[in-house]
Amino acid sequence: MTPTPRDQVTRAVPVTVLLATFFTALMGRFTLDRIGVAWFGELDLRTVFCPALVVLVLLWRFRPDDPDYRHSWAPPVRWVLAIMGYLMLTAFWAPYGASVDERLADLGFLALLIVATVVVSGPDPAWARRVVLAATYITGLLYALAGLILGQTDAQGRTIAFGGGPNVYVRVLLVAVIAAVALSVIYRRKLFLLPVPVLGVAALLAGSRGGVAAAVTTAVFVVLCRRRLSWRVGAAAVLAAGAGLVATTTLLDTTDVALIQKRFVSDLFQEHQFSGRPELLGQALKIFLANPLFGGGLDSFHVRFGYSENLGYPHNLVVDVAATGGLVGLGLLVAFSVSLVRHVRPWGQVRPDQLAMLMGMIFVAAASMFSGDFYDSRFLWMFAVLAVNHCGWSVTPDCRSVSHSSTQHVADSEHGAGVPGPSPGSTGPPERFLRR
């Protein structure tokens, strides 16, 4: 079927909305004073961009050309929103002096980003995943170039970019490495892998030991999922990456090499310096043990232990949930994890774009064990819902008549390319939403 001009406009709108959702999430708690702009310098830009995103999603979702669109949400998505809702509920027993309004705003903005991701990607989740991979890839390249060329560093000499910290910087770069590998597999173009050594060196200059540990965890996850990979392929990939890193590192000056050696060798193995993480974990566990069932409430860690050092969280996602929501919060996390594993099994046969989302989720989850608070883990939840999101469908007669044939055509073509098709019993999207 040749698309009409109206169909072409309909196809372009989700791209805009999806990219708006992605960059609103990427922005984080951004204020203009972080880049030296004095006007409205302390304004949290989420208060501007998130309402605008809501309007954009609503205008797209309830457009008059598709009034009978339906979309069911996968169980893991519902568990994610249940976690957000319960953590909001803990505001009722938050300790005196807690910054409840700020924490509720974080959770509210995070829930909004998740809902927007699910709704916008619903017509064609596979296409949405590829758009997000491309956006992640380009963003990582921009961050790497900005960090290496502009040479912006924090007080410790660790490379940063665009006003964010080194831990945020390394997450953007290493997720871009995942996107590069995924795009090279999906489109069978090794050119996507060319910037990987540069991304790796820039990540090392950030000096984030948690980020590197998360990258190793993600690599182990891929090996376990793809056990059929030849050892020769794995060895070649490791050797190529290592050679690229060594070749690129030789271009660095002595100051950068000294920073890498200090962060990853001296501080870690000689001085046993862990940036106070064990102490933070112990403090958070004290709150959990004192309130094991429902936790200490929203922002309880900051009230109990963070005032003296201006810390609002224990830099560990699981322990943070335990301290805030107790066993109930941990139970919801476990329910989400079990639901996700059951939903995507068998893991060794997932599509490449789905595997990339799962890799991104695992990486951010592992990195969240070493740094950041709940809002800083937003891409964990967004990657997760993108990996499991179902196709929506329409119940109008004209769309119902083309849905099965269109889905079957895509399934046949993907099987021909060596990509698994839709699972048995799945309902495909209308033809107007199919993007190949």
C-alpha positions as CSV (number, residue, x, y, z in Angstrom):
1,M,0.0,0.0,0.0
2,T,1.4,3.4,-1.0
3,P,1.2,5.8,2.0
4,T,-0.8,8.9,1.5
5,P,0.5,12.3,2.6
6,R,-1.6,12.0,5.8
7,D,0.0,8.6,6.5
8,Q,3.4,10.1,6.1
9,V,2.6,12.8,8.6
10,T,1.3,10.2,11.0
11,R,4.5,8.3,10.7
12,A,6.7,11.3,11.5
13,V,4.9,12.4,14.6
14,P,5.9,9.4,16.8
15,V,9.5,10.0,15.9
16,T,9.3,13.5,17.3
17,V,7.5,12.4,20.4
18,L,9.8,9.5,21.0
19,L,12.9,11.7,20.6
20,A,11.3,14.4,22.9
21,T,10.8,11.7,25.5
22,F,14.4,10.5,25.2
23,F,16.0,13.9,25.5
24,T,13.7,14.9,28.3
25,A,15.0,11.8,30.2
26,L,18.6,12.6,29.1
27,M,18.4,16.1,30.5
28,G,17.9,14.9,34.1
29,R,17.7,17.6,36.8
30,F,19.2,20.2,34.5
31,T,19.4,23.9,35.4
32,L,20.8,26.6,33.3
33,D,23.3,27.7,35.8
34,R,25.2,24.5,35.2
35,I,26.3,25.9,31.8
36,G,26.8,29.4,33.0
37,V,23.5,31.0,32.1
38,A,22.3,33.4,34.9
39,W,18.7,34.0,33.7
40,F,16.4,31.5,35.4
41,G,19.6,29.7,36.4
42,E,18.0,27.7,39.3
43,L,14.9,26.7,37.3
44,D,14.5,22.9,37.1
45,L,13.9,22.5,33.3
46,R,11.8,19.4,34.0
47,T,9.0,21.7,35.1
48,V,8.9,23.0,31.6
49,F,9.8,20.1,29.4
50,C,7.7,17.4,31.2
51,P,4.4,19.3,30.9
52,A,5.2,20.0,27.2
53,L,5.9,16.3,26.7
54,V,2.5,15.5,28.2
55,V,0.8,17.8,25.8
56,L,2.8,16.3,22.9
57,V,1.9,12.7,23.8
58,L,-1.8,13.5,24.3
59,L,-2.0,15.3,20.9
60,W,-0.4,12.3,19.2
61,R,-2.3,9.7,21.1
62,F,-5.8,11.1,20.6
63,R,-5.4,12.4,17.1
64,P,-8.6,12.1,15.1
65,D,-7.3,9.8,12.4
66,D,-7.1,6.7,14.7
67,P,-9.8,7.0,17.3
68,D,-10.1,3.2,18.1
69,Y,-6.5,2.4,18.9
70,R,-5.9,-0.1,21.7
71,H,-2.7,-1.0,23.6
72,S,-2.2,-3.5,26.4
73,W,0.6,-3.0,28.8
74,A,3.0,-5.9,29.6
75,P,3.1,-7.1,33.2
76,P,6.7,-5.7,33.8
77,V,5.4,-2.2,32.9
78,R,2.7,-2.5,35.5
79,W,5.2,-3.6,38.2
80,V,7.4,-0.6,37.4
81,L,4.5,1.8,37.9
82,A,3.6,-0.1,41.1
83,I,7.1,0.5,42.4
84,M,6.8,4.2,41.7
85,G,3.4,4.4,43.3
86,Y,4.5,2.6,46.4
87,L,7.5,4.8,46.8
88,M,5.3,7.9,46.5
89,L,3.1,6.4,49.2
90,T,6.0,6.3,51.6
91,A,5.7,10.0,51.8
92,F,3.0,9.5,54.4
93,W,5.5,8.1,56.9
94,A,8.5,10.2,55.9
95,P,10.5,11.6,58.8
96,Y,10.2,15.2,59.9
97,G,12.4,17.4,57.8
98,A,12.3,15.3,54.7
99,S,12.3,17.0,51.3
100,V,9.1,15.2,50.4
101,D,8.1,17.7,47.6
102,E,11.4,17.2,45.8
103,R,11.4,13.4,46.0
104,L,7.7,13.2,44.9
105,A,8.6,15.4,42.0
106,D,11.4,13.0,41.0
107,L,9.1,10.0,41.2
108,G,6.3,11.8,39.3
109,F,8.6,12.9,36.5
110,L,10.0,9.4,36.3
111,A,6.6,7.8,36.1
112,L,5.6,10.3,33.4
113,L,8.7,9.4,31.3
114,I,7.9,5.7,31.6
115,V,4.2,6.1,30.6
116,A,5.3,8.3,27.6
117,T,7.8,5.7,26.5
118,V,5.2,2.9,26.7
119,V,2.5,4.8,24.9
120,V,4.6,6.3,22.1
121,S,6.5,3.0,21.3
122,G,3.2,1.0,21.4
123,P,2.4,1.1,17.7
124,D,5.7,-0.5,16.7
125,P,8.1,-1.3,19.6
126,A,10.8,-2.7,17.3
127,W,11.0,0.5,15.3
128,A,10.9,2.6,18.5
129,R,13.9,0.6,19.9
130,R,15.9,1.3,16.8
131,V,15.1,5.0,17.0
132,V,16.3,5.0,20.7
133,L,19.4,3.1,19.7
134,A,20.3,5.7,17.1
135,A,19.6,8.5,19.5
136,T,21.8,6.9,22.1
137,Y,24.6,6.3,19.6
138,I,24.6,9.9,18.4
139,T,24.3,11.3,22.0
140,G,27.3,9.2,23.1
141,L,29.4,10.5,20.2
142,L,28.6,14.1,21.1
143,Y,29.4,13.5,24.8
144,A,32.7,11.8,23.9
145,L,33.7,14.6,21.5
146,A,32.7,17.3,24.0
147,G,34.7,15.7,26.8
148,L,37.8,15.0,24.8
149,I,37.9,18.3,22.8
150,L,36.7,20.8,25.4
151,G,38.5,19.0,28.2
152,Q,36.0,19.9,30.9
153,T,36.8,18.2,34.2
154,D,35.5,18.2,37.7
155,A,37.4,19.0,40.9
156,Q,39.1,15.6,40.8
157,G,40.2,16.0,37.2
158,R,37.7,13.5,35.9
159,T,36.3,14.2,32.4
160,I,32.7,15.5,32.2
161,A,30.5,17.1,29.6
162,F,27.4,19.4,29.3
163,G,27.2,20.1,33.0
164,G,26.8,16.5,34.2
165,G,28.9,14.6,36.6
166,P,31.4,11.9,35.6
167,N,29.1,9.0,36.6
168,V,26.4,10.4,34.2
169,Y,29.1,10.9,31.6
170,V,30.3,7.3,31.7
171,R,26.7,5.9,31.5
172,V,26.0,7.9,28.3
173,L,29.2,6.7,26.7
174,L,29.0,3.0,27.6
175,V,25.3,2.8,26.6
176,A,26.4,4.3,23.3
177,V,28.9,1.4,23.0
178,I,26.0,-1.0,23.4
179,A,24.0,0.9,20.8
180,A,27.0,0.7,18.4
181,V,27.2,-3.0,18.7
182,A,23.5,-3.5,18.3
183,L,23.3,-1.2,15.3
184,S,26.2,-3.0,13.6
185,V,24.3,-6.4,14.1
186,I,20.9,-5.1,13.1
187,Y,22.1,-3.3,9.9
188,R,25.1,-5.5,9.3
189,R,27.4,-2.5,9.0
190,K,30.7,-2.6,10.9
191,L,31.2,1.1,10.5
192,F,29.0,1.6,13.6
193,L,31.9,0.1,15.6
194,L,34.5,2.7,14.5
195,P,34.0,5.1,17.4
196,V,34.0,2.4,20.1
197,P,37.7,2.9,21.1
198,V,37.1,6.6,21.4
199,L,34.0,6.0,23.5
200,G,36.0,3.6,25.7
201,V,38.9,6.0,26.3
202,A,36.5,8.8,27.1
203,A,34.8,6.5,29.6
204,L,38.1,5.7,31.3
205,L,38.9,9.4,31.6
206,A,35.7,9.8,33.6
207,G,37.3,7.7,36.2
208,S,34.1,5.9,37.1
209,R,35.0,2.5,38.6
210,G,31.3,1.7,39.1
211,G,30.7,2.3,35.4
212,V,33.5,0.0,34.4
213,A,32.2,-2.7,36.8
214,A,28.8,-2.3,35.2
215,A,30.2,-2.7,31.8
216,V,31.9,-6.0,32.8
217,T,28.6,-7.2,34.3
218,T,26.8,-6.4,31.0
219,A,29.4,-8.3,29.1
220,V,28.9,-11.4,31.3
221,F,25.2,-11.1,30.8
222,V,25.6,-11.2,27.0
223,V,27.8,-14.2,27.2
224,L,25.3,-16.1,29.3
225,C,22.5,-15.1,27.0
226,R,24.3,-16.0,23.8
227,R,26.1,-19.2,24.8
228,R,26.2,-20.3,21.2
229,L,28.6,-17.5,20.3
230,S,31.9,-18.9,19.2
231,W,34.8,-18.4,21.5
232,R,36.8,-17.2,18.5
233,V,34.2,-14.4,18.0
234,G,34.4,-13.4,21.7
235,A,38.2,-13.5,21.7
236,A,38.4,-11.4,18.5
237,A,36.0,-8.9,19.9
238,V,38.0,-8.6,23.1
239,L,41.3,-8.3,21.2
240,A,39.9,-5.7,18.8
241,A,38.5,-3.6,21.6
242,G,41.8,-3.9,23.6
243,A,43.9,-3.0,20.6
244,G,41.7,0.0,19.9
245,L,41.9,1.2,23.5
246,V,45.6,0.8,23.6
247,A,46.1,2.6,20.3
248,T,43.8,5.5,21.4
249,T,45.4,5.7,24.9
250,T,48.8,6.3,23.4
251,L,47.5,9.6,22.1
252,L,46.7,10.8,25.7
253,D,49.0,13.0,27.7
254,T,50.7,12.0,30.9
255,T,48.1,13.8,33.1
256,D,45.3,11.7,31.6
257,V,47.3,8.4,32.0
258,A,48.1,9.3,35.6
259,L,44.4,9.9,36.3
260,I,43.4,6.5,34.9
261,Q,46.2,4.8,36.9
262,K,45.2,6.6,40.1
263,R,41.5,5.8,39.9
264,F,41.7,2.2,38.7
265,V,44.9,1.0,40.3
266,S,46.3,3.2,43.2
267,D,43.0,4.2,44.8
268,L,41.4,0.8,44.4
269,F,44.1,-1.8,45.1
270,Q,46.8,0.2,47.1
271,E,44.8,2.7,49.2
272,H,41.5,0.6,49.2
273,Q,39.5,3.8,48.6
274,F,35.9,3.1,47.8
275,S,34.6,6.7,48.0
276,G,32.7,6.0,51.2
277,R,30.3,3.5,49.6
278,P,30.6,0.8,52.4
279,E,29.8,3.5,55.0
280,L,26.8,4.7,53.0
281,L,25.4,1.1,52.6
282,G,25.8,0.5,56.4
283,Q,23.9,3.7,57.2
284,A,21.0,2.8,54.8
285,L,20.8,-0.7,56.2
286,K,20.4,0.7,59.7
287,I,17.3,2.5,58.5
288,F,16.0,-0.7,56.9
289,L,16.6,-2.8,60.0
290,A,14.9,-0.2,62.2
291,N,11.8,-0.2,59.9
292,P,11.9,-3.6,58.1
293,L,8.4,-3.9,56.8
294,F,7.6,-0.5,55.3
295,G,10.9,1.3,55.5
296,G,11.8,4.7,56.9
297,G,9.8,6.7,54.3
298,L,10.7,9.0,51.5
299,D,14.0,10.9,52.0
300,S,14.7,9.1,55.3
301,F,18.4,8.6,54.4
302,H,19.0,12.3,54.0
303,V,17.3,13.1,57.2
304,R,19.0,10.4,59.3
305,F,22.6,10.6,57.8
306,G,22.8,12.9,54.9
307,Y,22.5,16.4,56.4
308,S,26.1,16.5,57.7
309,E,27.7,15.6,54.4
310,N,24.9,16.9,52.1
311,L,24.1,13.5,50.8
312,G,20.5,12.6,49.8
313,Y,20.9,8.9,48.9
314,P,23.2,5.9,49.6
315,H,24.4,5.4,46.0
316,N,22.8,2.0,45.7
317,L,19.4,1.5,44.1
318,V,18.4,-1.7,45.9
319,V,19.5,-0.5,49.4
320,D,17.8,2.9,48.7
321,V,14.5,1.1,48.0
322,A,15.0,-1.1,51.1
323,A,15.6,2.0,53.3
324,T,12.7,3.9,51.8
325,G,10.1,1.2,51.4
326,G,11.3,-1.8,53.4
327,L,10.4,-5.4,52.5
328,V,7.4,-4.2,50.6
329,G,9.6,-2.1,48.3
330,L,12.0,-5.0,47.9
331,G,9.2,-7.3,47.2
332,L,8.0,-5.1,44.3
333,L,11.5,-5.0,42.9
334,V,11.7,-8.8,43.0
335,A,8.2,-9.1,41.4
336,F,9.3,-6.8,38.6
337,S,12.5,-8.8,38.0
338,V,10.7,-12.1,37.9
339,S,8.0,-10.7,35.6
340,L,10.7,-9.4,33.3
341,V,12.6,-12.7,33.1
342,R,9.4,-14.7,32.5
343,H,8.3,-12.2,29.8
344,V,11.4,-12.3,27.7
345,R,12.3,-16.0,28.0
346,P,14.1,-17.7,26.3
347,W,16.7,-14.9,26.6
348,G,18.9,-16.5,24.0
349,Q,16.3,-16.0,21.2
350,V,15.3,-12.4,21.7
351,R,15.6,-10.0,18.8
352,P,18.8,-7.9,18.5
353,D,17.0,-4.7,19.3
354,Q,15.4,-6.3,22.4
355,L,18.7,-7.7,23.5
356,A,20.2,-4.2,23.2
357,M,17.5,-2.8,25.5
358,L,18.1,-5.5,28.0
359,M,21.8,-4.9,27.9
360,G,21.2,-1.2,28.5
361,M,18.9,-2.1,31.4
362,I,21.5,-4.4,32.9
363,F,24.2,-1.8,32.5
364,V,22.3,1.0,34.2
365,A,21.0,-1.4,36.9
366,A,24.6,-2.4,37.7
367,A,25.9,1.2,37.6
368,S,23.0,2.1,40.0
369,M,24.6,-0.2,42.6
370,F,27.5,2.3,42.8
371,S,26.1,5.8,42.2
372,G,22.9,7.8,41.8
373,D,19.5,7.9,43.3
374,F,16.1,6.5,42.0
375,Y,15.7,9.2,39.4
376,D,19.2,8.7,38.1
377,S,18.1,5.1,37.2
378,R,15.4,6.4,34.8
379,F,17.0,4.8,31.7
380,L,17.0,1.4,33.5
381,W,13.2,1.5,33.6
382,M,12.8,3.1,30.1
383,F,15.0,0.4,28.5
384,A,13.1,-2.3,30.4
385,V,9.7,-1.2,29.2
386,L,11.0,-0.8,25.6
387,A,12.3,-4.3,25.7
388,V,8.9,-5.8,26.8
389,N,6.4,-3.5,25.2
390,H,3.6,-5.0,23.1
391,C,2.4,-3.8,19.8
392,G,-0.8,-1.9,19.9
393,W,-3.7,-2.6,17.5
394,S,-6.8,-1.0,16.1
395,V,-10.4,-2.4,16.2
396,T,-11.6,-0.3,13.2
397,P,-12.7,-2.5,10.3
398,D,-10.3,-1.1,7.7
399,C,-7.3,-1.7,10.0
400,R,-8.4,-5.1,11.2
401,S,-8.6,-6.3,7.7
402,V,-4.9,-5.6,7.0
403,S,-3.4,-6.3,10.4
404,H,-2.7,-10.0,10.0
405,S,-1.4,-9.9,6.5
406,S,1.0,-7.0,7.3
407,T,2.3,-8.7,10.4
408,Q,2.8,-11.9,8.5
409,H,4.7,-10.1,5.8
410,V,7.1,-8.5,8.3
411,A,7.5,-11.9,10.1
412,D,8.4,-13.6,6.9
413,S,10.9,-11.0,5.9
414,E,12.5,-11.0,9.4
415,H,12.8,-14.8,9.4
416,G,14.5,-14.5,6.0
417,A,17.0,-12.2,7.6
418,G,17.7,-14.5,10.5
419,V,15.6,-12.5,13.0
420,P,13.0,-14.2,15.1
421,G,9.4,-13.1,14.2
422,P,6.5,-12.4,16.5
423,S,5.7,-15.0,19.2
424,P,2.7,-17.2,18.5
425,G,-0.6,-15.6,19.4
426,S,0.8,-12.1,19.3
427,T,-1.3,-9.4,17.7
428,G,0.5,-7.3,15.1
429,P,0.2,-3.6,14.5
430,P,-2.0,-1.9,11.8
431,E,-0.3,-1.4,8.5
432,R,-0.1,2.3,9.0
433,F,2.2,1.8,11.9
434,L,4.5,-0.7,10.4
435,R,8.0,0.7,9.9
436,R,10.6,-1.6,8.4
